[in-house]
């Protein structure tokens, strides 16, 4: 998929965590982006483009404090201000909506594609340059908006070849409300989130028991979250265990999302102790997994507080695709296109133009033997070679490793 500069033992020209994408991998990613664009357009989403570079102050506004160390900062030589490479596109869209789209009727349906840079360790193979492709639905706080985003994510993934995705549902309102009821300080909250992420029930119970003034009932419910994950029926079990915490509306939302996905033939799991993105998301969230992928291939959810950072609060929900993970799931690209060996004659150029007018990809080689043209076609993924004959006729040759197998042509 990617090609790092390591030839000849020379020092790499690329910093850690960034990659070149050569054919055919680059073409696979672009094809997936085109499929996403086609689906999102059919659903009424309009593309927006945001800049790679912003002032660091503007970028930091839309980031949790705990993630601000991920910024690549630099001094703008034009005005001396500290700028930053964008680490995420969604906050940029929030800024754009507040500053440039406040006058438009709601809801806004926006789509985007781009790359972001994050300053982080690459010890576990995580990239620092990330493809972000997704949508945002701004100005609709109802469950129907969450359902739309989940259904759009499903249709997009199916268009990208994921036939049997697994949707893992969660809701940030649960951990937020239980932490509020328990009376946890921000410092203790951060430790609780870490233990919930690891499903570390024993250490979580010990931590909460050691906190003075913590509500015992809410603390017990927080601890119970480590075991509230599994198939969709776990929602009903959670309702019984967390009764009295005022979470009825949250459970109704989760049940509606799970019911719709199951009706659409999708496998659903639920993790009520999920805390990834808890500083950002405010409501239902989801992560999508696919057979053969080591990480989630899509994720999203509701974030109703981000818009207010740049203007007034507005409800919003969206999702993003993991393009490289999706690309790695694709099989070898089908051979397509034509290599034409040109003798410089008008007849061959007429053939070339006719094929291009028909939408065919045509590469022209000059002064090569048919066997060399066939080898070229095989290595570069073309399906057919066209060569001129001695009397003006045209021959078609299959681009495969079987030699010079001739097929009728003209």
Rosetta blueprint (number, residue, H / E / L):
1 X L
2 X E
3 X E
4 X L
5 X L
6 X L
7 X H
8 X H
9 X H
10 X L
11 X L
12 X L
13 X L
14 X L
15 X L
16 X L
17 X L
18 X L
19 X L
20 X E
21 X E
22 X L
23 X L
24 X L
25 X H
26 X H
27 X H
28 X H
29 X H
30 X H
31 X H
32 X H
33 X H
34 X H
35 X H
36 X H
37 X H
38 X H
39 X H
40 X H
41 X H
42 X H
43 X L
44 X L
45 X L
46 X E
47 X E
48 X L
49 X L
50 X L
51 X L
52 X L
53 X E
54 X E
55 X E
56 X H
57 X H
58 X H
59 X H
60 X H
61 X H
62 X L
63 X L
64 X L
65 X H
66 X H
67 X H
68 X H
69 X H
70 X H
71 X L
72 X E
73 X E
74 X E
75 X E
76 X L
77 X L
78 X L
79 X L
80 X L
81 X L
82 X E
83 X E
84 X E
85 X E
86 X L
87 X L
88 X L
89 X L
90 X H
91 X H
92 X H
93 X H
94 X H
95 X H
96 X H
97 X H
98 X H
99 X H
100 X H
101 X L
102 X L
103 X L
104 X L
105 X L
106 X L
107 X L
108 X E
109 X E
110 X E
111 X E
112 X E
113 X E
114 X E
115 X E
116 X E
117 X E
118 X L
119 X L
120 X L
121 X L
122 X L
123 X L
124 X L
125 X L
126 X L
127 X L
128 X L
129 X E
130 X E
131 X E
132 X E
133 X E
134 X E
135 X E
136 X E
137 X E
138 X E
139 X L
140 X L
141 X L
142 X L
143 X H
144 X H
145 X H
146 X H
147 X H
148 X H
149 X H
150 X H
151 X H
152 X H
153 X H
154 X H
155 X H
156 X H
157 X H
158 X H
159 X H
160 X L
161 X L
162 X L
163 X L
164 X L
165 X L
166 X E
167 X E
168 X E
169 X E
170 X E
171 X E
172 X H
173 X H
174 X H
175 X H
176 X H
177 X H
178 X H
179 X H
180 X H
181 X H
182 X H
183 X L
184 X L
185 X L
186 X H
187 X H
188 X H
189 X H
190 X H
191 X H
192 X H
193 X H
194 X H
195 X H
196 X H
197 X H
198 X L
199 X L
200 X L
201 X H
202 X H
203 X H
204 X H
205 X H
206 X H
207 X H
208 X H
209 X H
210 X L
211 X L
212 X L
213 X L
214 X L
215 X L
216 X H
217 X H
218 X H
219 X H
220 X H
221 X H
222 X H
223 X H
224 X H
225 X H
226 X H
227 X H
228 X L
229 X E
230 X E
231 X E
232 X L
233 X L
234 X H
235 X H
236 X H
237 X H
238 X H
239 X H
240 X H
241 X H
242 X L
243 X L
244 X L
245 X L
246 X L
247 X L
248 X H
249 X H
250 X H
251 X H
252 X H
253 X H
254 X H
255 X H
256 X H
257 X H
258 X H
259 X H
260 X H
261 X H
262 X H
263 X H
264 X L
265 X L
266 X L
267 X E
268 X E
269 X E
270 X E
271 X E
272 X L
273 X L
274 X L
275 X L
276 X L
277 X L
278 X L
279 X L
280 X L
281 X L
282 X L
283 X L
284 X E
285 X E
286 X E
287 X E
288 X E
289 X E
290 X L
291 X L
292 X L
293 X L
294 X L
295 X L
296 X L
297 X L
298 X E
299 X E
300 X E
301 X E
302 X E
303 X L
304 X L
305 X L
306 X L
307 X H
308 X H
309 X H
310 X H
311 X L
312 X L
313 X L
314 X L
315 X L
316 X E
317 X E
318 X E
319 X E
320 X E
321 X E
322 X E
323 X H
324 X H
325 X H
326 X H
327 X H
328 X H
329 X H
330 X L
331 X L
332 X L
333 X L
334 X L
335 X L
336 X L
337 X L
338 X E
339 X E
340 X E
341 X E
342 X E
343 X L
344 X L
345 X L
346 X H
347 X H
348 X H
349 X H
350 X H
351 X H
352 X H
353 X H
354 X H
355 X H
356 X H
357 X H
358 X L
359 X L
360 X L
361 X L
362 X E
363 X E
364 X E
365 X E
366 X E
367 X L
368 X L
369 X L
370 X H
371 X H
372 X H
373 X H
374 X H
375 X H
376 X H
377 X H
378 X H
379 X H
380 X H
381 X L
382 X L
383 X L
384 X E
385 X E
386 X E
387 X E
388 X E
389 X L
390 X L
391 X L
392 X L
393 X L
394 X E
395 X E
396 X E
397 X E
398 X E
399 X L
400 X L
401 X L
402 X L
403 X L
404 X L
405 X L
406 X E
407 X E
408 X L
409 X L
410 X L
